[in-house]
Amino acid sequence: MPVFYLLHIDSFGNNINCKMIKKDWYMKIYEQTELDFKDVLVKPKRSFINSRSEVEITREYKFKWCPRKIIGTGIISANMATVGTFEVAKHMMQNKMFCCLHKHYATDDLIKFITENDCRDYVFLSMGLRDEDYAKIEKILTEYPDKCRNICIDVPNAYIPRVKELVIKMREKFPDILLMVGNAVTAELVEDLILSGADIVKCGIGSGSACITRRITGVGRPQLSTIFECADTAHGIGGMICSDGGVVYIGDICKAFGAGADFVMMGGFYAGCPEAAGDIIEKRFITDQIDEQTGERIVETKRFKVFYGMSSEYAQNKHYHGMPKYRASEGRVVQVPLKDSIDKMNQDILGGLRSYMTYIGARRLKDVSKCTTFY
């Protein structure tokens, strides 16, 4: 009969005792506390900053492998079909924010966009593991070397061997690209992907508003703890992370930066903006208010936008001609209330970030994690 050791791990990851057991099966349970954005608040601190206007919300990004430097605010619109669009990208670039284009654009459409717009710093081209994805990105990087060299390898499960193999291949073939890859939630994989050639690792599994991976598979990790561990590991070896998913409020963006994220990616947060793609649906609701003239209840009309997860059956039918029989849908279709314009949303995001930095005494975006203490 096999011999196993039952480990008890404290909140710092240390083994506090070890008990030998004999069993024909083994299950490992980590007893450390895991936190999400909703589980914490940030402690205000005495500050020498008198106004929100005094803080610097951009930083100079220096990467482990990519030789370029980029000055920007690390907010990224996700490479989902309704928010990773050309229209959204134009608005994000105006504020030195980033857009990760979805991977379903045709090659000619991508070439037209990057040649007509200054996309070099703030736009990522996305690819999956399919041969046609690689061929598309290879053509653009080879034939238009001075237009857009930010690449995102987007795979829901970055733990499969082919992801690391593609990272190595892309770094060897195009050594100067800025390469982001995801998704991961553990330090071990973050370290492996960065040492294999990634500049940024996208971190988060199951935390997105249109994602049901946790319901279907039981796999995932609370987003704040994911950032804590993955950022610490990435920064120790010269890499960076992008927090992907879980943002419900602007304060969650601040918490992500405070926990150590270099970039924060959002999909559903932008999905209701008029500039985002997606069908608009009108719904009529009967309210409790009474019309004084008719004596009947007032009917209110509300408008929604359709937003869907890229692993949903809806997305598979729309972009891949159907759901393969070997997989289940890990995304859902969501009707998001129509919101303000994306420019107004970005103004609110940056305003909230400035206020956050004033509360904690951080003059520069780069200093936010050093100045943040969580309750």
Secondary structure by P-SEA (a helix, b strand, c coil): cbbbbbbbbcccccccbbbbbbccbbbbbbcccccccccbbbbbcccccccccccccbbbbbbccccccccccccccccccccccaaaaaaaaaacbbbbccccccaaaaaaaaaaccccccbbbbbcccaaaaaaaaaaaaaccccccbbbbcccccccaaaaaaaaaaaaaccccbbbbcccccaaaaaaaaaacccbbbbbcccccccccccccccccccaaaaaaaaaaaaaaccccccccccccaaaaaaaaaacccbbbbccccccccccbbbbbbbbbbccccccccccbbbbbbbbbbbbbcccaaaaaaccccccccccccbbbbbccccccaaaaaaaaaaaaaaaaaaaccccccccccccccc
